[in-house]
Structures are given as structure tokens and as C-alpha cells.
């Protein structure tokens, strides 16, 4: 547990400190700089890792520090320009306007820390106590292997460019592949700082990042909404409770941890606070650059976050800014446009990369609809966050009743944009579960396509809005109780509001304890030995000790997930992931003719060309259609290693067998070409 605590603490530092320092240098007040620190940090990482990759500068602690220094100097220059150019001057501030008090600020910090503690403890203690290998447990979900591979790849090669991820995905061709990997690049800096191995790092770093991005973003957004009608100290109650209550919602982040879609969850979690920063640039144009950088960080972490930002800001502009402009409709539109243009420049690698792989990653092609659902059940699940991992645990009324109160407050306070965005994503989630039909379904399907039309990913977005509303709802009750108590002379005190906030946080802590077992079980779903287990891990480590294993390539069946040998034992598999962009002809020939090694000279030459010495087999494969003999008429591609498993190969010698795992060594005759 000490290692987990240390990784969590270091994660908080590298995630928050760089962005906060640069944001403060760009004239953001300290509370604002800290609130938007995560998207600013990831924005810097996203831009600089691509630049470093283009000129061959390795990504490591030293170059990361150089990045922060350069960005701080740029921020200093931007601040200097902002002071001298009247166009960037902020709108006048009322000198007599109330300021945020220290007790209120401490309450917000307490809410964030409470939310972070609940998330980390719920996720990691359960992982350590109930799964095989504890912190070294291997998730059985498809995406987890890619995330672990990427962490280790960036750490070992120093290449963190999102445009170079094809070098990892396909050992032979290094075909182009774009992947938004700022989350992985930041995480790779933890290796020298924590001493954790890749699997430990992945298992702790995943919840640790969300433990800070979610509470901070939800809390900051709740505060911004509260300031529409309330004094700073009162709005701070919304922020404190919203930050803490985030950790109680099953979908924030426990469902996403189970499905290992962490970069998507982090990107979306950054979206609300990024949108808030964009809106404040209207009144203070010095925030154009930090807002653009925050957009870049959100998009580079995962493009889905950019979609959420666009929805919130677009609806805010349409429903709130147009009727009530700050500087005038044209001037306000120009400010938003300027922010967008700068952001487009910063996210150009995201745009280029996404367009280049669009043919292989058609978003609209994904569908996860429930054949048993109807419109009513789909709407219920979408509204009440009823994902498949919750079973019959929803609706959680003690969370949804405060959210309903918060929704009412949003309508009363005329915060139309967030309420509309919430309803829009409920509709998109409903359509992802059950096809509504007609043009509406096509529009919602396009929006949902950026989330693969996956109900659990869309539910995550809905849950963020629900958590914001729940924080506001509890905050409304706290403020109401304080107002009643304040009418009694004996109870009237400046400490009444902080005390009431503390009571609310203690109630949230109790809710976290109530949900601990269920949320922990959700977070650690798919952690059994279904495909990769103790036998596989033992085989990886045994193979790593064999002659030449560290210097040659291991032929493996990518469908089996044996690419885990790379993050577990630092071996080089021919296929490090469950897929490979630009599959080469010689890879295909070898993969489907492994049983001919030693009898087919062309296959033997490929073995030598690819420097293969060992073959690793560990059924079953991930998907049902990848197992058994091939039957294309029935849609079964089959298992290419089935012949090898049944009859062996003339050029392979079995050297290891334990359970379902078999390791073969290429004979010397094949390796030497018969010489």
C-alpha cells in the first residue's frame, strides 16, 4: 500500500504543479490556476511530445522540466503582452465585490482531497486484497494491454509522440498509427520517481489521475455555476460537496476503470473545467492562451473530451451569451473564435492523426445496442446511470435526489447550457442503447459516435453532469439549513457555513463507505485469470531467462493477448497488442503457417528475417470467432496455432509446457538456414 500511496502522491504533483505554475504565470489567480492545472499540464505534454518526436529529442524527466521552463517563459511573455495591449485588458472588476474566504477555500480543498481519497482507496485496496498478484494483477480487458505497452514503450524509447505509436503497434512495418497518448507520456515519468514496474504503475496510475481530475473539474464547474447567483463563499459549498460526491458515483470512475478506458475518462473529466475556462476568456481576454492550451490538453488526452467541451461552450454561447453578451455579440464571438483558432493550431497533430487513421477507426461503425431494451428502459438506464456493471444497483436515490434538486437550481438560476448539455447526453446515451429512429437518431448517433456509441462511455459523461448537479443539490440544502440556523442569535457565527460544509463532507464520506464494497467490486471487474493468469506470467518470466530471449523476437498469437510478455517480462513479441496496423505479408504468412516452420523454406526464411527464436502459445483467444478451426462461412477466422498445438512443427522444439501455455524453440537448422 505504501507504493500505491507514493505513486498517487507523485501523480498529483506531476499532474497539477506544472500546469498551475504556467497558469499562474499567465495571470490566472492561484485557485483558477490549480483548478485548470491538469488540462494545462496535459496540453503542454501533448504539444511538446510531438515536437520532441519530430526532432528526435527523447521524452524523460529532464526534457519534461525543459518543457515546463519553456512554457513558463512563453506564459511570462504572454502576460507581459497582455499588460500592454488594451485589447486583452479584462473587464472592470468591482473593487467591493466579495472575495473567497479562507475557510471556504479550505473547504473546497477538503472536498477534492476527500473525493481523491475515496476513489484511490476504493479502487486500489480492493485490487490488492481480492485479485491474483495484487498490484501486479493483469486486467483481462482488451485495451489494458495497449495502455501498459504504451507506458513501457515511452519509458524505454523516449518516443512519446502521438504520431509515432505505429512503431509500437506493429514491430515489422512500423505502419502509421495515431493514438492520443498524453496520459501515457505523463505516466512514463513515474518510472524513475517511484520505482514501480509497468503493471504496478498502470494499476495505480489509472485511478490516481482520475482521483484528481474528476473532483477538481466537477467542483470547479459547480463553483462557476454557483457564482451565477451566489457569493463566493456560498458557491464554494457547491464546489466542496461536488468534488467529494463525485467519488461515490459508480460510473465516476469505477466502471471506466473496469473497462480500462482511462484515457477517454480522463479526457472527458477535463472537459467541464476546460469549458469553464473558455467561457471566462470572454471577460478576461488574457485567458485566451490558457484556454486554448487547456482545450489542447483535453483533446490530446482523448478527442471525446473535445466534443464535450464543444457541446458545453456551444450551448452556453447559444443559450446564455447571445441573449446577454459581455462585450457585445460580435466582440464575444471574436474572443471565442480567437480561442478556437489558437486551440486548432495546438491540436493540429490530433486533427492530422485522427484524419489519417479515420478509415481504420470509423466511429459510426460501433454499435452496442441492447436487443432486449425498449425506449422506456433505455431512457431509464441513461438517466439513472444504469450501465451493465451495475446490474440492479441503480437508481441510487440518495445520489439522484440531490441531483434533481441541483437540476431545479440550474433552471432557476438560468444556467441553461449545462442543463441542456446534460439532457443532450442523456438522449445520446438512450439512442446508444435503443435506436430512437429518424433524423434524431442519426444526429444523436453522430454525437455518440465520438464515444464509440458505447453506453458506458456516454454514461460517464452523463454521470459527470449528474455529479455536478448532486453537489449543487446538497449545497442548496446546506445553504438552506445555514440560513435557518442563522436566524437564531445563539447559533449565529461566521463559522456556521464552514461547519455545515464539514457536516456535508462527513455525510459524503459515509456514502463512500456504504458504496465501498460495490464500487470496489465494479472497479476490479475482469481481473480474474480468464485469459492471462498466473501460468502465463510464470511462463513470461521463465522465457525471459532463456538464451537469446532478450535479444530476439517472440512469435506469439496476438489474439491470445500474449503481448503482455512485453510489460511483464520485457520480452519483444512480434505482436505486442491484439491488433497490428498494416499487417505485412510476411507477418501474415508466418502467422497462418506456423505449423510449417521447418518444412517450408519461405517460412523458414521469414523466421530468420524477423529474428525469431521462440514461439509462444497460450489459448484461448480473446474473441469466440478466433478459436477452433477456420470456418469463414460461419464468420469464424479460427486459431492459426491450432495445427501447431495438435501436430507440432518440424522446425520447432517444445521446451516448456504448463497448463495451457506451451513454448517452442526454433531449431538450430532453421535458425542457421541449414548451414
PADOLO-325959 format. One line per 3 residues: number of its first residue (from 1); their letters; for each residue x negated, y negated, z negated of C-alpha. Coordinates in Angstrom, 1 decimal. Example, Ala and Ser with C-alpha at 12.3 -4.5 7.8 and 13.67 -1.06 7.14 Angstrom:
2
1 = as = -12.3 4.5 -7.8 | -13.7 1.1 -7.1
END
This chain:
675
1 = xxx = 0.0 0.0 0.0 | -2.9 -2.3 -0.6 | -3.9 -2.0 3.1
4 = xxx = -0.3 -2.8 4.1 | -0.3 -5.9 1.9 | -3.6 -7.1 3.2
7 = xxx = -2.6 -6.6 6.9 | 0.7 -8.5 6.1 | -1.2 -11.4 4.4
10 = xxx = -3.7 -11.7 7.2 | -0.9 -11.6 9.8 | 0.8 -14.5 8.1
13 = xxx = -2.5 -16.5 8.2 | -3.3 -15.9 11.9 | 0.3 -16.4 12.9
16 = xxx = 1.0 -19.6 11.0 | -2.2 -21.5 10.4 | -3.4 -22.2 14.0
19 = xxx = 0.0 -23.4 15.2 | 0.6 -25.5 12.0 | -2.8 -27.2 12.4
22 = xxx = -2.3 -28.1 16.0 | 1.3 -29.1 15.5 | 0.4 -31.4 12.7
25 = xxx = -2.3 -33.0 14.8 | 0.4 -33.6 17.4 | 2.2 -35.9 14.9
28 = xxx = 4.7 -33.2 13.6 | 5.4 -33.6 9.9 | 4.0 -30.7 7.9
31 = xxx = 7.3 -28.9 7.3 | 8.1 -29.1 11.0 | 4.6 -28.0 12.0
34 = xxx = 4.9 -24.9 9.8 | 8.4 -24.2 11.0 | 7.2 -24.1 14.7
37 = xxx = 3.8 -22.7 14.0 | 4.5 -19.2 15.3 | 5.6 -20.2 18.8
40 = xxx = 2.8 -22.8 18.9 | 0.2 -20.2 18.0 | 1.5 -17.7 20.5
43 = xxx = 1.7 -20.4 23.1 | -2.0 -21.1 22.7 | -2.7 -17.4 22.8
46 = xxx = -0.6 -16.9 26.0 | -2.4 -19.7 27.9 | -5.9 -19.0 26.7
49 = xxx = -6.0 -15.3 27.1 | -5.0 -15.7 30.8 | -7.7 -18.4 31.2
52 = xxx = -10.3 -16.3 29.4 | -9.4 -13.3 31.6 | -9.7 -15.3 34.8
55 = xxx = -13.3 -16.4 34.0 | -14.5 -13.3 32.1 | -14.6 -14.7 28.6
58 = xxx = -13.8 -12.0 26.0 | -10.9 -12.4 23.6 | -12.2 -12.0 20.0
61 = xxx = -12.2 -13.9 16.7 | -14.9 -16.3 17.9 | -13.2 -17.2 21.1
64 = xxx = -9.8 -17.4 19.3 | -11.4 -20.0 17.0 | -12.7 -21.8 20.0
67 = xxx = -9.1 -21.8 21.4 | -7.8 -23.4 18.2 | -10.6 -26.1 18.3
70 = xxx = -9.9 -27.0 21.9 | -6.1 -27.2 21.3 | -6.7 -29.3 18.3
73 = xxx = -8.8 -31.8 20.3 | -6.1 -31.8 23.0 | -3.5 -32.4 20.4
76 = xxx = -5.6 -35.3 19.0 | -5.8 -36.8 22.4 | -2.0 -36.4 22.9
79 = xxx = -1.4 -38.1 19.5 | -3.7 -40.9 20.5 | -1.9 -41.4 23.8
82 = xxx = 1.4 -41.3 22.1 | 0.5 -44.1 19.7 | -0.5 -46.4 22.6
85 = xxx = 2.3 -45.7 25.1 | 5.6 -47.2 24.3 | 7.5 -44.7 26.4
88 = xxx = 6.5 -42.0 23.9 | 7.5 -44.0 20.8 | 10.1 -42.3 18.6
91 = xxx = 13.5 -43.8 17.9 | 13.6 -46.1 14.9 | 13.9 -44.3 11.6
94 = xxx = 16.0 -45.7 8.7 | 13.5 -46.5 6.0 | 16.2 -46.0 3.4
97 = xxx = 17.2 -42.6 4.7 | 17.0 -39.8 2.1 | 13.9 -37.7 2.2
100 = xxx = 13.5 -34.0 1.5 | 12.7 -33.5 -2.2 | 10.0 -31.2 -3.6
103 = xxx = 12.4 -28.8 -5.3 | 14.4 -28.4 -2.1 | 11.1 -27.7 -0.1
106 = xxx = 10.1 -25.2 -2.7 | 13.5 -23.5 -2.3 | 13.0 -23.2 1.4
109 = xxx = 9.6 -21.7 0.9 | 11.0 -19.3 -1.7 | 13.7 -18.2 0.8
112 = xxx = 11.2 -17.5 3.5 | 8.9 -15.5 1.2 | 11.8 -13.6 -0.2
115 = xxx = 13.0 -12.7 3.3 | 9.5 -11.7 4.3 | 9.0 -9.5 1.2
118 = xxx = 12.3 -7.7 1.7 | 11.5 -6.9 5.4 | 8.0 -5.7 4.7
121 = xxx = 8.9 -3.6 1.6 | 12.0 -2.1 3.2 | 10.1 -1.1 6.4
124 = xxx = 6.7 0.0 5.1 | 7.4 1.6 1.8 | 9.9 3.9 3.4
127 = xxx = 7.4 4.7 6.2 | 4.7 5.6 3.7 | 6.9 7.7 1.5
130 = xxx = 9.1 9.7 3.9 | 7.2 10.3 7.1 | 4.4 12.6 8.2
133 = xxx = 0.9 10.9 7.9 | 2.4 7.8 6.2 | 0.8 4.6 7.6
136 = xxx = -0.7 6.8 10.4 | 2.7 8.1 11.4 | 3.4 8.1 15.1
139 = xxx = 6.7 6.8 16.4 | 8.4 9.2 18.9 | 9.9 6.3 20.9
142 = xxx = 8.6 5.7 24.5 | 7.5 2.0 24.0 | 5.5 2.6 20.8
145 = xxx = 2.7 4.3 22.8 | 2.3 1.3 25.1 | 2.1 -1.1 22.2
148 = xxx = -0.5 1.0 20.4 | -2.5 1.4 23.6 | -2.4 -2.3 24.3
151 = xxx = -3.7 -3.2 20.8 | -6.6 -0.9 21.1 | -7.4 -1.8 24.7
154 = xxx = -7.6 -5.5 24.0 | -9.7 -4.9 20.9 | -12.2 -2.7 22.8
157 = xxx = -12.4 -4.5 26.1 | -11.8 -8.1 25.1 | -9.4 -8.5 28.1
160 = xxx = -6.1 -9.8 26.7 | -4.8 -11.3 30.0 | -1.2 -10.5 30.6
163 = xxx = -2.1 -10.3 34.3 | -4.6 -7.5 33.8 | -2.5 -4.9 32.0
166 = xxx = -2.6 -2.7 35.1 | -6.2 -1.9 34.1 | -4.8 -0.1 31.1
169 = xxx = -1.7 1.4 32.6 | -3.5 3.2 35.5 | -7.0 4.5 34.9
172 = xxx = -7.6 5.3 38.6 | -6.1 2.5 40.6 | -6.0 -0.4 38.1
175 = xxx = -3.0 -1.5 40.1 | -1.5 -4.8 39.1 | 0.9 -4.9 36.1
178 = xxx = 2.1 -7.9 34.2 | 3.1 -7.5 30.6 | 3.8 -10.3 28.1
181 = xxx = 1.1 -9.3 25.5 | 0.5 -12.3 23.3 | 1.9 -10.3 20.4
184 = xxx = -0.7 -7.6 21.1 | -3.5 -10.1 21.7 | -2.9 -11.8 18.3
187 = xxx = -2.7 -8.4 16.6 | -6.0 -7.3 18.1 | -7.7 -10.0 15.9
190 = xxx = -6.7 -8.0 12.9 | -9.1 -5.1 13.5 | -12.3 -6.8 12.2
193 = xxx = -10.3 -8.7 9.5 | -8.5 -5.7 8.0 | -10.5 -2.6 8.9
196 = xxx = -7.2 -0.8 9.8 | -7.2 1.8 12.6 | -4.8 1.3 15.6
199 = xxx = -1.9 3.4 14.3 | -2.0 1.8 10.8 | -2.3 -1.6 12.4
202 = xxx = 0.6 -1.1 14.7 | 2.9 0.3 11.9 | 2.2 -2.6 9.6
205 = xxx = 1.7 -5.5 12.1 | 5.1 -4.8 13.7 | 7.3 -5.6 10.7
208 = xxx = 4.8 -8.1 9.3 | 5.2 -10.5 12.3 | 9.0 -10.3 12.2
211 = xxx = 8.9 -10.8 8.4 | 7.8 -14.4 9.1 | 9.2 -15.3 12.5
214 = xxx = 12.7 -14.3 11.6 | 13.2 -16.0 8.2 | 11.3 -19.2 9.3
217 = xxx = 13.3 -19.5 12.6 | 16.7 -18.8 11.1 | 16.0 -21.0 8.1
220 = xxx = 14.7 -23.9 10.2 | 17.7 -23.7 12.5 | 20.2 -23.6 9.6
223 = xxx = 18.5 -26.7 8.2 | 18.7 -28.5 11.6 | 22.4 -27.7 11.8
226 = xxx = 23.0 -28.8 8.2 | 21.4 -32.2 8.9 | 24.3 -33.0 11.2
229 = xxx = 26.4 -33.8 8.2 | 24.3 -33.4 5.0 | 21.4 -34.9 3.2
232 = xxx = 18.1 -33.2 3.4 | 18.2 -31.5 0.0 | 21.7 -30.1 0.7
235 = xxx = 20.7 -28.9 4.2 | 17.7 -27.2 2.5 | 20.1 -24.9 0.7
238 = xxx = 21.3 -23.6 4.2 | 17.6 -23.1 5.1 | 16.6 -21.2 2.0
241 = xxx = 19.6 -18.9 2.0 | 19.5 -18.4 5.7 | 15.8 -17.4 5.6
244 = xxx = 16.3 -14.9 2.9 | 19.6 -13.4 4.1 | 18.0 -12.6 7.4
247 = xxx = 16.2 -9.7 5.8 | 19.4 -8.0 4.8 | 21.0 -7.6 8.2
250 = xxx = 20.3 -4.1 9.6 | 19.6 -5.4 13.1 | 17.1 -8.0 11.8
253 = xxx = 14.7 -6.4 12.3 | 15.2 -2.8 11.3 | 17.0 -1.5 14.4
256 = xxx = 14.4 -3.1 16.6 | 11.6 -1.6 14.6 | 13.2 1.8 15.1
259 = xxx = 13.4 1.3 18.8 | 9.9 -0.2 18.8 | 11.0 -3.2 21.0
262 = xxx = 9.0 -5.5 18.8 | 7.6 -8.0 21.4 | 11.2 -8.6 22.6
265 = xxx = 12.4 -9.1 19.0 | 9.5 -11.5 18.2 | 10.2 -13.5 21.4
268 = xxx = 13.9 -13.8 20.6 | 13.2 -14.6 17.0 | 11.1 -17.6 18.1
271 = xxx = 13.9 -18.9 20.3 | 16.1 -20.8 17.8 | 13.3 -22.8 16.2
274 = xxx = 11.8 -23.5 19.6 | 15.2 -24.7 20.9 | 15.5 -27.0 17.8
277 = xxx = 12.0 -28.5 18.5 | 13.1 -29.2 22.2 | 16.2 -31.0 21.0
280 = xxx = 14.2 -33.2 18.6 | 12.0 -34.3 21.5 | 14.9 -36.5 22.7
283 = xxx = 14.5 -38.9 19.8 | 10.7 -38.5 19.5 | 9.0 -38.0 22.9
286 = xxx = 5.7 -37.3 21.2 | 7.2 -33.8 20.7 | 7.4 -33.1 24.5
289 = xxx = 4.0 -31.4 24.5 | 4.5 -29.3 21.3 | 8.0 -28.4 22.5
292 = xxx = 6.6 -27.3 25.9 | 3.9 -25.3 24.1 | 6.5 -23.6 21.9
295 = xxx = 8.5 -22.7 25.0 | 5.4 -21.2 26.5 | 4.7 -19.1 23.3
298 = xxx = 8.3 -17.8 23.3 | 8.2 -16.9 26.9 | 4.7 -15.3 26.8
301 = xxx = 5.8 -13.2 23.9 | 8.8 -11.9 25.8 | 10.7 -13.6 28.6
304 = xxx = 14.0 -12.7 26.9 | 13.2 -15.4 24.3 | 13.0 -18.0 27.0
307 = xxx = 16.6 -17.0 28.1 | 17.8 -17.6 24.5 | 16.1 -21.0 24.4
310 = xxx = 17.6 -22.0 27.7 | 21.1 -21.0 26.6 | 20.9 -22.9 23.3
313 = xxx = 19.4 -26.0 24.8 | 21.6 -25.9 27.9 | 24.8 -25.7 25.8
316 = xxx = 23.5 -28.3 23.4 | 22.9 -30.7 26.3 | 26.2 -30.0 27.9
319 = xxx = 28.4 -29.9 24.8 | 26.7 -32.4 22.5 | 24.1 -34.6 24.2
322 = xxx = 26.1 -35.6 27.2 | 29.1 -36.9 25.2 | 26.8 -38.6 22.6
325 = xxx = 23.4 -39.5 24.2 | 20.5 -40.6 22.1 | 18.7 -42.9 24.5
328 = xxx = 21.2 -42.8 27.4 | 22.2 -39.9 29.6 | 19.6 -40.5 32.2
331 = xxx = 16.8 -41.1 29.7 | 17.7 -38.0 27.7 | 17.8 -35.8 30.8
334 = xxx = 14.4 -37.2 31.9 | 12.9 -36.2 28.5 | 14.3 -32.7 28.8
337 = xxx = 13.1 -32.5 32.3 | 9.6 -33.6 31.4 | 9.5 -30.9 28.6
340 = xxx = 10.7 -28.3 31.1 | 8.1 -29.3 33.7 | 5.2 -29.1 31.2
343 = xxx = 6.6 -25.8 30.0 | 6.8 -24.4 33.5 | 3.1 -25.2 34.1
346 = xxx = 2.1 -23.5 30.8 | 4.3 -20.4 31.6 | 3.2 -20.1 35.2
349 = xxx = 1.4 -16.8 34.5 | 4.7 -15.4 33.1 | 6.5 -16.5 36.3
352 = xxx = 3.9 -15.2 38.6 | 3.5 -11.9 36.8 | 7.3 -11.3 36.5
355 = xxx = 7.9 -12.0 40.2 | 5.0 -9.7 41.2 | 6.5 -6.7 39.3
358 = xxx = 10.1 -7.5 39.9 | 10.5 -4.7 42.4 | 9.4 -2.2 39.8
361 = xxx = 11.3 -3.7 36.9 | 14.8 -4.5 38.3 | 16.6 -5.9 35.2
364 = xxx = 20.1 -5.5 36.6 | 19.5 -1.8 37.2 | 19.6 -0.9 33.5
367 = xxx = 22.9 0.2 32.1 | 23.7 1.7 28.6 | 27.5 1.6 28.6
370 = xxx = 29.4 3.8 26.3 | 31.9 6.0 28.2 | 33.9 6.5 25.1
373 = xxx = 34.4 2.8 24.4 | 37.2 0.5 25.3 | 37.3 -3.3 25.3
376 = xxx = 38.5 -3.4 21.7 | 35.8 -1.1 20.3 | 33.1 -2.8 22.4
379 = xxx = 34.2 -6.3 21.1 | 34.2 -5.0 17.6 | 30.8 -3.5 17.8
382 = xxx = 29.4 -6.6 19.5 | 30.9 -9.0 16.9 | 30.1 -6.9 13.8
385 = xxx = 26.6 -5.7 15.0 | 27.7 -2.1 15.3 | 24.6 -0.6 17.0
388 = xxx = 24.3 3.2 17.4 | 21.9 3.5 14.5 | 24.4 2.0 12.0
391 = xxx = 26.9 4.8 12.5 | 29.9 3.9 10.3 | 28.0 1.4 8.1
394 = xxx = 29.5 -1.6 9.8 | 31.1 -4.0 9.3 | 29.2 -5.3 6.3
397 = xxx = 31.8 -7.6 4.9 | 29.5 -9.1 2.3 | 27.4 -10.5 5.2
400 = xxx = 30.2 -11.2 7.7 | 32.5 -13.1 5.4 | 29.8 -15.8 4.7
403 = xxx = 29.1 -15.8 8.4 | 32.8 -16.5 9.1 | 32.6 -19.4 6.6
406 = xxx = 29.5 -20.6 8.4 | 31.2 -20.4 11.8 | 34.0 -22.5 10.4
409 = xxx = 31.5 -25.1 9.2 | 29.8 -25.2 12.6 | 33.1 -26.0 14.2
412 = xxx = 34.0 -28.6 11.6 | 30.6 -30.3 11.9 | 30.8 -30.2 15.7
415 = xxx = 27.7 -28.1 16.2 | 29.4 -26.8 19.3 | 26.2 -25.5 21.0
418 = xxx = 25.2 -22.8 18.5 | 28.8 -21.7 18.1 | 29.2 -21.4 21.9
421 = xxx = 25.8 -19.6 22.3 | 26.9 -17.1 19.6 | 30.2 -16.4 21.4
424 = xxx = 28.4 -16.1 24.7 | 26.0 -13.4 23.5 | 28.9 -11.6 21.8
427 = xxx = 30.6 -11.5 25.2 | 27.4 -10.3 26.9 | 27.0 -7.5 24.3
430 = xxx = 30.6 -6.5 24.8 | 30.0 -6.2 28.5 | 26.9 -4.2 28.0
433 = xxx = 28.9 -1.6 26.0 | 32.1 -1.7 28.2 | 32.4 -3.2 31.6
436 = xxx = 34.8 -6.1 31.4 | 35.2 -6.3 35.1 | 35.5 -9.0 37.7
439 = xxx = 33.2 -12.1 38.1 | 32.9 -12.5 34.4 | 31.3 -9.1 34.1
442 = xxx = 28.8 -9.9 36.8 | 27.8 -13.2 35.1 | 27.5 -11.5 31.7
445 = xxx = 25.7 -8.6 33.3 | 23.1 -11.0 34.8 | 22.6 -12.6 31.4
448 = xxx = 22.4 -9.2 29.7 | 20.0 -8.0 32.4 | 17.2 -10.1 30.8
451 = xxx = 17.7 -7.8 27.8 | 18.0 -4.7 30.0 | 21.7 -4.8 29.2
454 = xxx = 20.8 -2.8 26.1 | 23.4 -3.2 23.3 | 20.8 -3.0 20.6
457 = xxx = 18.7 -5.8 22.1 | 21.7 -8.0 22.7 | 23.0 -7.2 19.2
460 = xxx = 19.7 -8.5 17.9 | 20.4 -11.9 19.5 | 24.0 -11.9 18.1
463 = xxx = 22.7 -11.0 14.6 | 20.3 -14.0 14.6 | 23.3 -16.3 15.1
466 = xxx = 25.2 -14.4 12.5 | 22.4 -14.7 10.0 | 22.2 -18.4 10.6
469 = xxx = 26.0 -18.7 10.0 | 25.8 -16.5 6.9 | 23.1 -18.7 5.5
472 = xxx = 25.3 -21.7 6.1 | 28.3 -20.0 4.7 | 26.6 -19.1 1.4
475 = xxx = 25.1 -22.6 1.4 | 28.6 -24.1 1.7 | 29.7 -22.0 -1.3
478 = xxx = 26.6 -23.1 -3.3 | 27.2 -26.8 -2.5 | 30.9 -26.5 -3.4
481 = xxx = 30.0 -24.9 -6.8 | 27.5 -27.6 -7.5 | 30.0 -30.3 -6.7
484 = xxx = 32.5 -28.8 -9.1 | 29.9 -28.4 -11.9 | 28.5 -31.9 -11.3
487 = xxx = 31.9 -33.3 -12.3 | 31.2 -32.1 -15.9 | 29.0 -34.6 -17.7
490 = xxx = 27.2 -31.9 -19.8 | 26.2 -29.9 -16.7 | 25.2 -32.9 -14.5
493 = xxx = 21.5 -32.6 -13.8 | 19.1 -33.2 -10.9 | 18.1 -29.5 -11.4
496 = xxx = 21.6 -28.2 -10.8 | 21.2 -27.9 -7.0 | 17.8 -26.1 -7.2
499 = xxx = 19.2 -23.8 -9.9 | 22.2 -22.9 -7.8 | 19.9 -22.2 -4.9
502 = xxx = 17.9 -19.9 -7.0 | 21.0 -18.0 -8.1 | 22.0 -17.6 -4.4
505 = xxx = 18.5 -16.2 -3.6 | 18.8 -13.8 -6.5 | 22.1 -12.6 -5.1
508 = xxx = 20.4 -12.1 -1.7 | 17.6 -10.2 -3.5 | 20.3 -7.9 -4.9
511 = xxx = 21.8 -7.4 -1.5 | 18.4 -6.5 -0.2 | 18.1 -3.9 -3.0
514 = xxx = 21.5 -2.5 -2.1 | 20.6 -2.2 1.6 | 17.0 -1.0 0.9
517 = xxx = 17.7 2.7 1.4 | 20.0 2.3 4.5 | 17.8 -0.3 6.2
520 = xxx = 14.7 1.6 5.4 | 16.1 4.7 6.9 | 17.0 2.8 10.1
523 = xxx = 13.5 1.3 10.4 | 11.9 4.7 10.2 | 14.2 6.4 12.7
526 = xxx = 12.4 8.5 15.3 | 9.4 9.2 13.0 | 9.7 13.0 12.9
529 = xxx = 7.5 15.4 14.8 | 9.9 15.7 17.7 | 7.1 15.3 20.4
532 = xxx = 3.9 14.1 18.8 | 3.2 15.6 15.5 | 0.5 17.0 13.2
535 = xxx = -0.5 19.7 15.7 | -1.1 17.0 18.4 | -3.0 14.7 16.0
538 = xxx = -5.2 17.6 14.9 | -5.9 18.6 18.5 | -6.8 15.0 19.5
541 = xxx = -9.3 14.8 16.6 | -10.7 18.3 17.4 | -11.2 17.4 21.0
544 = xxx = -13.0 14.2 20.2 | -15.7 16.3 18.6 | -16.3 18.4 21.6
547 = xxx = -19.3 18.0 24.0 | -18.7 15.2 26.6 | -15.2 14.4 25.4
550 = xxx = -16.0 10.8 24.6 | -17.8 10.3 28.0 | -15.3 12.0 30.3
553 = xxx = -11.7 11.7 31.2 | -9.0 14.0 29.8 | -6.4 15.2 32.3
556 = xxx = -3.1 15.1 30.5 | 0.6 15.3 31.3 | 1.9 11.7 30.9
559 = xxx = 5.5 13.0 30.5 | 4.4 14.6 27.2 | 3.1 11.4 25.6
562 = xxx = -0.3 12.8 25.1 | -1.7 9.3 25.9 | -1.6 9.0 22.0
565 = xxx = -5.0 10.6 22.1 | -6.4 7.1 23.0 | -5.2 5.1 20.0
568 = xxx = -5.6 8.1 17.6 | -9.0 9.5 18.6 | -10.4 7.0 21.1
571 = xxx = -10.3 9.5 24.0 | -9.8 8.4 27.6 | -6.7 10.1 29.1
574 = xxx = -6.1 9.9 32.8 | -2.6 8.7 31.9 | -2.6 6.6 28.7
577 = xxx = 1.2 5.9 28.9 | 4.4 7.6 30.0 | 4.2 5.9 33.4
580 = xxx = 1.5 4.6 35.7 | 1.9 1.8 38.2 | 0.6 2.5 41.7
583 = xxx = 0.1 6.2 41.2 | -2.8 7.2 43.5 | -2.6 10.1 45.9
586 = xxx = -5.5 11.9 44.2 | -3.7 11.5 40.9 | -0.6 12.9 42.3
589 = xxx = -2.4 15.8 44.0 | -4.2 16.7 40.8 | -1.2 16.2 38.5
592 = xxx = 1.1 18.5 40.6 | -1.6 21.1 41.3 | -3.4 21.5 38.0
595 = xxx = -3.0 25.3 38.3 | -5.1 25.3 41.5 | -8.3 24.0 39.8
598 = xxx = -11.0 26.4 40.7 | -9.2 27.7 43.8 | -8.6 24.6 45.9
601 = xxx = -11.8 22.8 46.9 | -10.0 19.5 47.4 | -8.5 19.6 43.9
604 = xxx = -11.9 20.5 42.5 | -13.5 17.5 44.2 | -10.8 15.3 42.7
607 = xxx = -11.7 16.7 39.3 | -15.3 15.8 39.8 | -14.5 12.3 41.3
610 = xxx = -12.4 11.5 38.3 | -15.0 12.8 35.9 | -12.5 15.2 34.2
613 = xxx = -13.9 17.8 31.8 | -10.9 18.7 29.6 | -7.2 19.3 30.3
616 = xxx = -4.6 18.7 27.5 | -1.2 20.4 27.5 | 1.5 19.8 24.8
619 = xxx = 5.1 20.4 25.7 | 7.9 19.4 25.7 | 8.1 16.4 28.0
622 = xxx = 10.0 13.2 26.9 | 13.0 13.4 29.2 | 15.1 16.5 29.9
625 = xxx = 14.5 16.3 33.6 | 10.7 16.6 33.1 | 10.9 20.1 31.6
628 = xxx = 11.2 23.5 33.2 | 10.8 24.5 36.8 | 11.3 21.9 39.5
631 = xxx = 14.9 21.7 41.0 | 15.2 18.4 42.9 | 18.7 19.3 44.0
634 = xxx = 19.8 19.1 40.3 | 17.6 16.0 39.6 | 15.0 18.0 37.7
637 = xxx = 11.5 16.9 38.6 | 10.1 19.7 36.5 | 6.9 20.2 34.5
640 = xxx = 3.7 20.2 36.6 | 1.8 22.0 33.9 | 4.2 24.9 33.8
643 = xxx = 2.2 27.0 36.2 | -1.0 26.4 34.2 | 0.8 27.3 31.0
646 = xxx = 2.1 30.6 32.4 | -0.8 31.8 34.5 | -3.8 29.6 33.8
649 = xxx = -6.2 28.3 36.5 | -9.4 29.9 37.9 | -11.4 26.8 37.1
652 = xxx = -10.2 26.2 33.6 | -11.2 28.0 30.4 | -8.9 27.9 27.4
655 = xxx = -10.8 26.6 24.3 | -8.1 25.6 21.9 | -4.5 26.7 21.0
658 = xxx = -2.5 25.7 18.1 | 1.3 25.9 18.3 | 2.4 24.2 21.5
661 = xxx = -0.9 22.5 22.1 | -3.4 24.0 24.4 | -6.8 22.5 25.5
664 = xxx = -8.7 23.8 28.6 | -12.2 23.0 29.6 | -13.2 22.7 33.3
667 = xxx = -15.7 25.5 34.1 | -19.3 24.6 35.0 | -18.8 25.9 38.5
670 = xxx = -16.1 23.4 39.2 | -17.9 20.5 37.4 | -21.1 21.2 39.3
673 = xxx = -19.5 21.8 42.7 | -20.7 25.4 42.8 | -24.3 24.4 42.6
END
